[in-house]
Amino acid sequence: MAVETLMLLTAGVFVIALLYSSVGHAGASGYIAVMSLLSLAPAEIKPIALALNILVASIGSIQFWRAGHFSWSLFWPFALLAVPFAFVGGYLNLPTRVFQVIVGIVLLVSAAQFLVRPPAEGEPHPPARPLAVGVGAGLGLLSGLTGTGGGIFLTPLLIFLRWARTKTAAATSALFILLNSIAGLLGNLSATQTFPKFGVSLLVAAAVGGLVGSHFGSRRFEPALIKRLLAVVLVIAGAKLILA
């Protein structure tokens, strides 16, 4: 990889980690967007996105836990089958064009949910456990296949269906992303036995960005402007993948 490309990629990952972690996400869709805009191959995108998820979601989980937003009773039904399904998804490697189209659609859906105004918060009503288990399984498989972690879908579901308050949804998604990403990366490494060497510098950038973003996001930041900025990046990258 050219030095200029690596520098751009590292800077992009830092910014994405900071912005995403401030609104309770590990940032996989953002990392994928940056890597896609710089024309990395799917075989490089998927494991790096999952590894970055693990790092940033670890930081986010700790920060939101300390801030008192995590709910175990809400979390575990979603995670029960998500983790093994994420491993399966990570193990499977889609054809390049199929991967591009699916991930492109994921990025556009992710952008859309950033632009939709969430409903006014009321008393949350968690879903029935069988429904949560089924939703978790589907999101786990999708997270492993695409390297997204699943939180980009779980958070809006929790909020828009009023299954949780916003901060609780963010805290739940952070740990959900962490476990799915670990399982997905293990599945991917089992299948490929390789990991891109330049991923180390990206992990350092994501660690710094995630630490700063999750700290301020759990206490200070207003997410509306951040979400609009992220939506623009996701739309551009999603369109690039679909139209490639």
GUZA-597592 format. One line per 8 residues: their letters; for each residue y, x, z of N, C-alpha, C, O. Coordinates in steps of 0.05 Angstrom, whole numbers. Last residue first. Layout:
BEGIN
A	Y/X/Z/Y/X/Z/Y/X/Z/Y/X/Z  ... .
END
This chain:
BEGIN
ALILKAGA	4/-404/-174/-3/-377/-183/-22/-378/-207/-30/-357/-217  18/-451/-150/26/-447/-178/17/-420/-190/23/-415/-213  1/-444/-98/-10/-466/-114/-5/-462/-144/-22/-468/-160  31/-400/-81/2/-399/-81/-10/-420/-99/-28/-415/-115  84/-418/-86/76/-394/-100/45/-393/-102/35/-386/-123  85/-461/-51/88/-466/-79/79/-442/-96/66/-446/-117  80/-432/-2/60/-452/-10/61/-458/-40/40/-459/-53  127/-402/-2/101/-389/-3/79/-408/-12/62/-400/-28 .
IVLVVALL	166/-443/1/167/-423/-21/139/-410/-24/129/-407/-46  150/-471/47/151/-484/21/151/-464/-2/136/-468/-21  156/-431/87/130/-442/81/129/-456/54/109/-454/40  212/-422/87/193/-400/81/166/-411/72/154/-402/53  229/-473/103/238/-462/78/219/-440/69/210/-439/45  207/-478/155/198/-496/134/206/-485/106/190/-488/87  236/-441/184/208/-436/179/198/-453/156/182/-444/139  285/-468/187/283/-442/174/254/-435/166/249/-425/144 .
RKILAPEF	269/-513/216/280/-516/189/278/-490/174/271/-489/150  254/-490/265/234/-504/249/244/-508/220/228/-506/202  303/-471/284/281/-452/278/261/-465/260/251/-453/241  331/-518/293/340/-500/272/318/-481/264/314/-475/240  298/-540/337/304/-555/312/312/-536/289/300/-538/267  287/-517/388/270/-510/365/279/-521/338/268/-513/317  325/-480/432/323/-506/420/309/-502/393/317/-486/377  302/-435/484/309/-441/456/307/-470/449/290/-484/460 .
RRSGFHSG	286/-430/540/314/-432/531/318/-444/503/336/-460/499  230/-430/556/251/-434/575/278/-442/563/293/-458/575  195/-418/517/184/-434/539/206/-441/559/201/-457/578  225/-384/484/218/-411/475/208/-429/498/213/-453/497  230/-336/511/254/-353/509/247/-381/500/261/-400/507  176/-320/508/191/-320/533/214/-339/532/218/-356/549  162/-323/454/149/-341/473/164/-342/500/164/-363/513  197/-282/432/199/-310/425/186/-329/444/198/-349/451 .
VLGGVAAA	180/-234/457/208/-243/459/210/-273/454/222/-288/469  126/-232/443/134/-230/471/162/-241/475/167/-257/493  127/-234/387/115/-256/402/123/-256/431/127/-277/443  152/-185/373/165/-211/366/153/-234/382/169/-251/391  115/-149/395/143/-149/404/156/-175/398/169/-187/415  68/-164/367/69/-163/396/97/-164/406/103/-180/425  82/-157/313/77/-184/323/78/-185/354/86/-205/365  86/-102/310/109/-118/304/106/-146/316/125/-158/326 .
VLLSVGFK	32/-88/322/54/-79/339/79/-96/335/91/-104/355  6/-112/279/0/-120/306/22/-112/325/29/-127/343  25/-82/237/33/-110/238/27/-121/266/42/-139/276  1/-33/245/30/-35/247/39/-64/249/60/-69/262  -53/-50/236/-45/-40/262/-14/-42/265/-5/-51/286  -64/-62/183/-60/-84/202/-49/-75/229/-38/-91/243  -78/-22/150/-49/-25/155/-43/-48/175/-20/-53/182  -133/-28/144/-123/-8/162/-93/-12/169/-84/-6/191 .
PFTQTASL	-169/-90/145/-148/-73/132/-135/-54/151/-126/-62/173  -237/-87/161/-211/-97/169/-190/-78/158/-192/-54/160  -306/-106/149/-282/-90/144/-258/-103/156/-257/-128/160  -351/-138/148/-354/-112/161/-329/-94/156/-331/-70/159  -357/-190/128/-345/-170/111/-349/-141/122/-349/-122/106  -383/-223/167/-389/-226/138/-380/-202/122/-394/-194/103  -363/-207/215/-392/-208/212/-400/-209/182/-420/-198/174  -309/-215/207/-319/-188/209/-350/-187/206/-360/-167/195 .
NGLLGAIS	-309/-272/207/-301/-257/184/-311/-229/184/-321/-219/164  -326/-283/260/-342/-293/237/-335/-277/212/-353/-270/197  -285/-259/288/-312/-250/292/-330/-258/269/-346/-243/259  -243/-292/270/-243/-264/263/-270/-252/267/-279/-236/250  -258/-342/293/-255/-339/264/-256/-310/255/-268/-303/235  -256/-331/348/-281/-338/335/-280/-334/305/-299/-325/293  -202/-318/353/-222/-299/361/-248/-305/347/-261/-287/336  -180/-366/335/-175/-342/320/-195/-320/327/-203/-305/310 .
NLLIFLAS	-196/-403/374/-204/-406/346/-201/-380/330/-218/-374/314  -169/-382/419/-198/-382/418/-208/-386/390/-228/-373/382  -114/-386/402/-125/-361/411/-156/-361/408/-167/-343/397  -106/-440/390/-103/-420/369/-117/-394/377/-131/-382/361  -112/-460/442/-130/-469/420/-130/-449/397/-151/-442/387  -69/-437/468/-96/-429/475/-116/-437/454/-136/-423/450  -28/-464/438/-28/-434/440/-56/-425/448/-66/-406/435  -37/-518/445/-41/-506/419/-43/-476/420/-58/-464/406 .
TAAATKTR	-21/-525/499/-49/-531/490/-55/-517/464/-77/-505/461  33/-512/495/16/-496/512/-14/-500/504/-29/-481/503  51/-553/461/54/-525/453/36/-507/469/23/-489/458  39/-598/492/27/-595/466/28/-566/457/9/-555/446  74/-590/534/45/-590/540/30/-586/513/10/-571/512  122/-595/508/116/-569/520/86/-567/526/74/-546/523  118/-651/490/122/-628/472/114/-602/484/99/-587/471  64/-689/519/92/-682/516/94/-656/500/75/-641/497 .
AWRLFILL	9/-720/483/20/-701/502/50/-698/498/60/-704/477  -2/-760/449/-24/-751/466/-14/-732/487/-28/-728/507  30/-783/410/37/-786/439/13/-780/457/9/-794/477  25/-773/359/7/-794/369/11/-798/399/-2/-814/412  61/-731/356/66/-756/341/48/-779/350/57/-802/348  37/-691/390/64/-701/394/68/-729/381/77/-747/394  -14/-680/372/-10/-686/400/17/-699/405/20/-717/422  -3/-670/318/-20/-692/326/-15/-700/355/-13/-724/361 .
PTLFIGGG	29/-623/321/41/-649/312/24/-673/319/34/-695/325  -13/-587/343/13/-593/357/25/-619/347/32/-636/364  -54/-584/305/-59/-596/331/-33/-604/344/-31/-626/356  -33/-557/261/-41/-585/258/-44/-599/285/-37/-622/288  -23/-507/280/-2/-519/264/-8/-548/258/10/-563/252  -70/-491/305/-49/-502/321/-27/-516/305/-14/-534/315  -107/-466/270/-109/-495/276/-86/-507/291/-83/-532/291  -112/-414/250/-114/-419/279/-116/-448/287/-127/-454/309 .
TGTLGSLL	-112/-397/197/-87/-409/208/-89/-414/238/-68/-418/251  -152/-380/163/-139/-360/180/-115/-370/194/-98/-355/204  -183/-414/133/-157/-407/122/-143/-385/139/-124/-373/129  -232/-421/160/-231/-419/130/-205/-407/120/-205/-390/102  -216/-428/213/-232/-405/205/-231/-400/175/-230/-377/167  -187/-476/210/-174/-452/220/-189/-427/211/-177/-407/204  -226/-513/193/-203/-507/176/-189/-481/184/-181/-465/167  -259/-512/239/-269/-504/213/-246/-496/194/-248/-476/181 .
GLGAGVGV	-222/-532/277/-234/-506/280/-245/-495/254/-241/-472/248  -210/-583/258/-189/-563/258/-200/-535/262/-189/-516/251  -261/-607/266/-249/-605/240/-228/-584/238/-226/-569/219  -266/-602/323/-286/-590/305/-274/-586/277/-277/-565/265  -222/-632/341/-223/-603/346/-243/-589/328/-237/-568/318  -237/-683/326/-213/-671/314/-214/-641/318/-207/-626/299  -282/-689/359/-285/-690/330/-261/-677/316/-264/-662/297  -259/-686/411/-280/-667/403/-282/-666/373/-285/-644/361 .
ALPRAPPH	-224/-730/409/-213/-703/412/-233/-682/404/-226/-662/391  -262/-772/406/-243/-768/384/-231/-739/385/-229/-726/365  -289/-766/455/-303/-762/430/-285/-758/406/-291/-742/388  -244/-775/492/-257/-749/489/-273/-746/464/-271/-725/451  -186/-809/470/-213/-811/480/-227/-784/474/-222/-772/454  -122/-775/481/-142/-789/465/-169/-791/479/-174/-776/499  -70/-788/530/-90/-771/517/-111/-786/502/-118/-809/510  -10/-810/528/-36/-823/530/-56/-806/516/-60/-809/492 .
PEGEAPPR	54/-799/561/32/-791/542/6/-806/549/1/-813/572  112/-836/561/89/-829/577/66/-823/559/58/-839/542  154/-806/512/149/-826/532/125/-817/548/118/-794/549  203/-777/470/181/-773/489/179/-796/509/199/-805/520  214/-800/405/224/-797/432/201/-795/451/181/-810/449  177/-765/353/187/-789/367/198/-782/394/192/-761/405  205/-711/313/185/-722/330/195/-747/345/220/-750/348  224/-710/245/234/-711/273/212/-724/291/203/-746/284 .
VLFQAASV	198/-663/200/197/-691/210/206/-692/239/196/-676/255  196/-610/188/220/-625/180/221/-653/191/242/-666/191  146/-591/204/170/-579/216/195/-595/211/214/-594/226  113/-619/170/113/-627/198/136/-614/213/145/-624/234  123/-592/122/131/-620/125/133/-628/154/151/-642/163  101/-541/130/130/-544/127/139/-572/132/160/-577/144  47/-556/133/60/-544/156/90/-546/154/103/-552/174  40/-573/80/37/-592/102/50/-582/128/63/-597/142 .
LLVIGVIV	48/-523/56/66/-545/50/64/-567/71/85/-578/79  4/-494/77/32/-485/82/52/-507/77/71/-510/92  -39/-523/57/-35/-521/86/-7/-513/92/6/-524/111  -32/-514/2/-29/-541/13/-24/-540/43/-8/-555/53  -44/-458/3/-18/-468/-7/-12/-496/4/10/-502/12  -96/-459/20/-76/-448/38/-48/-456/29/-31/-461/46  -119/-483/-25/-122/-495/1/-100/-485/20/-88/-501/34  -105/-447/-66/-96/-475/-67/-98/-488/-40/-79/-502/-32 .
QFVRTPLN	-128/-398/-49/-99/-400/-54/-90/-429/-54/-69/-435/-42  -183/-411/-46/-168/-403/-22/-138/-407/-26/-125/-417/-8  -192/-421/-100/-196/-443/-81/-181/-436/-55/-167/-454/-44  -184/-369/-120/-167/-391/-129/-168/-415/-110/-148/-428/-104  -224/-338/-92/-196/-332/-90/-178/-356/-97/-160/-363/-82  -275/-375/-57/-266/-362/-81/-235/-359/-80/-222/-376/-68  -281/-364/15/-277/-381/-8/-269/-365/-32/-258/-343/-30  -327/-343/59/-305/-333/43/-303/-349/18/-320/-348/0 .
LYGGVFAF	-348/-356/126/-348/-364/98/-323/-353/83/-301/-353/94  -333/-339/176/-355/-325/162/-355/-331/132/-361/-314/116  -294/-375/191/-287/-347/188/-308/-332/172/-302/-313/157  -325/-422/196/-304/-420/176/-295/-391/171/-289/-384/148  -357/-407/240/-369/-413/214/-349/-410/191/-354/-399/170  -317/-401/279/-334/-378/272/-346/-382/244/-347/-364/227  -298/-454/281/-280/-433/272/-296/-408/264/-289/-394/244  -342/-478/304/-335/-485/276/-316/-464/265/-317/-459/241 .
PVALLAFP	-340/-457/357/-363/-450/339/-357/-457/309/-366/-442/292  -287/-479/370/-293/-451/371/-317/-444/353/-315/-426/336  -289/-535/368/-271/-520/350/-279/-491/348/-279/-480/326  -319/-559/406/-332/-553/381/-314/-537/362/-324/-526/342  -279/-554/449/-308/-553/453/-324/-546/428/-340/-527/428  -225/-561/444/-236/-534/440/-266/-533/439/-278/-514/430  -215/-614/456/-208/-604/429/-222/-577/424/-230/-572/401  -232/-616/510/-246/-632/490/-240/-622/461/-258/-622/444 .
WFLSWSFH	-194/-579/536/-222/-572/532/-237/-590/512/-254/-579/497  -139/-600/541/-147/-578/523/-177/-577/516/-184/-575/493  -132/-639/579/-125/-645/551/-138/-624/532/-146/-631/510  -149/-611/624/-163/-636/617/-156/-644/588/-173/-656/575  -111/-568/627/-139/-563/620/-154/-588/611/-170/-587/592  -48/-561/606/-65/-582/617/-94/-576/608/-101/-580/585  12/-522/616/-16/-524/606/-31/-546/621/-29/-549/645  63/-513/637/60/-533/616/31/-539/608/26/-558/594 .
GARWFQIS	83/-472/671/72/-497/682/66/-519/662/66/-542/670  98/-422/657/119/-442/658/109/-470/667/125/-488/670  49/-398/654/67/-391/676/89/-411/679/99/-416/701  32/-420/605/17/-425/630/35/-420/654/36/-437/672  68/-398/570/69/-427/574/53/-435/599/60/-454/612  54/-343/574/81/-352/580/82/-382/586/95/-390/605  -1/-343/560/7/-334/586/35/-344/593/39/-354/616  2/-362/507/-13/-376/527/-5/-369/555/-2/-386/572 .
GISAVLIN	34/-322/482/44/-349/485/29/-364/506/41/-379/521  -2/-278/484/24/-276/497/35/-304/502/44/-310/524  -43/-299/452/-48/-289/479/-23/-289/496/-22/-298/518  -18/-308/404/-26/-332/420/-33/-324/448/-30/-340/467  -10/-256/386/13/-272/393/5/-296/410/20/-304/428  -65/-238/380/-45/-223/396/-23/-241/405/-17/-242/429  -89/-276/347/-100/-269/374/-80/-256/391/-77/-263/415  -56/-275/301/-58/-299/318/-67/-292/346/-56/-301/366 .
LALAIPKI	-70/-225/281/-43/-229/291/-42/-254/309/-28/-255/329  -123/-237/266/-117/-216/286/-90/-220/298/-86/-217/322  -113/-276/227/-129/-283/251/-124/-263/273/-121/-270/296  -85/-246/189/-73/-270/201/-87/-277/227/-74/-284/247  -124/-208/175/-99/-199/188/-85/-223/202/-76/-220/225  -164/-239/152/-170/-224/177/-144/-216/191/-143/-216/216  -133/-263/106/-147/-278/126/-152/-262/152/-145/-272/173  -110/-222/74/-93/-242/87/-108/-254/111/-98/-255/133 .
EAPALSLL	-150/-193/49/-132/-179/69/-117/-200/86/-113/-195/110  -174/-229/16/-191/-213/34/-176/-198/55/-186/-190/76  -130/-247/-14/-141/-264/6/-159/-249/26/-159/-255/50  -81/-194/-23/-106/-208/-31/-116/-225/-8/-111/-219/15  -9/-201/-26/-34/-190/-15/-58/-207/-23/-55/-230/-29  43/-215/-45/20/-214/-63/-4/-199/-52/-17/-185/-67  86/-227/-14/83/-199/-22/57/-194/-37/50/-171/-42  76/-280/-5/100/-273/-20/99/-244/-30/111/-238/-50 .
SMVAIYGS	31/-274/27/28/-286/1/52/-279/-17/49/-274/-40  53/-253/74/34/-237/59/30/-248/30/26/-232/12  86/-297/88/98/-270/83/79/-253/66/87/-241/46  47/-337/96/68/-341/77/80/-314/69/85/-308/45  16/-315/136/3/-320/110/25/-323/89/22/-313/67  53/-317/177/43/-292/168/31/-294/140/35/-277/123  60/-374/179/82/-357/172/73/-329/163/84/-319/143  9/-390/195/20/-400/170/43/-383/161/47/-379/137 .
AGAHGVSS	6/-363/245/-11/-356/223/-1/-365/196/-1/-350/177  35/-369/293/49/-360/269/32/-354/245/41/-342/226  25/-391/342/19/-362/339/31/-351/313/35/-327/311  75/-434/372/54/-428/352/50/-398/351/67/-382/357  119/-449/404/92/-454/413/70/-449/393/48/-459/397  168/-434/388/162/-463/387/133/-468/392/122/-489/384  167/-380/393/188/-394/408/184/-424/407/195/-438/424  129/-363/358/121/-364/386/142/-379/403/136/-389/424 .
YLLAIVFV	159/-366/309/137/-384/314/130/-386/344/126/-408/355  198/-325/316/206/-353/311/183/-372/319/188/-392/332  168/-278/325/189/-286/344/195/-316/341/196/-330/361  134/-277/280/123/-278/307/143/-288/327/137/-305/345  172/-272/239/155/-296/241/143/-299/268/143/-321/279  194/-221/251/211/-245/251/194/-270/254/202/-288/269  147/-189/245/163/-189/270/179/-215/272/179/-228/293  133/-198/192/115/-207/213/130/-208/240/125/-226/256 .
GATLLMLT	177/-174/165/171/-203/163/154/-213/185/159/-235/195  170/-121/179/194/-135/188/190/-165/186/198/-180/204  120/-111/154/123/-108/182/147/-123/193/146/-136/214  134/-120/100/113/-136/112/116/-135/143/113/-156/156  171/-80/91/179/-108/88/160/-126/102/168/-146/115  138/-36/99/162/-40/116/171/-69/115/178/-81/135  100/-42/59/91/-43/87/115/-48/105/112/-62/125  133/-36/14/119/-61/18/110/-64/47/113/-85/59 .
EVAM	148/18/20/168/-3/20/156/-31/25/168/-47/40  99/45/16/114/46/41/134/23/42/138/10/63  45/10/-17/70/25/-18/85/23/9/84/3/22  -24/17/0/0/0/0/25/18/0/26/37/15 .
END
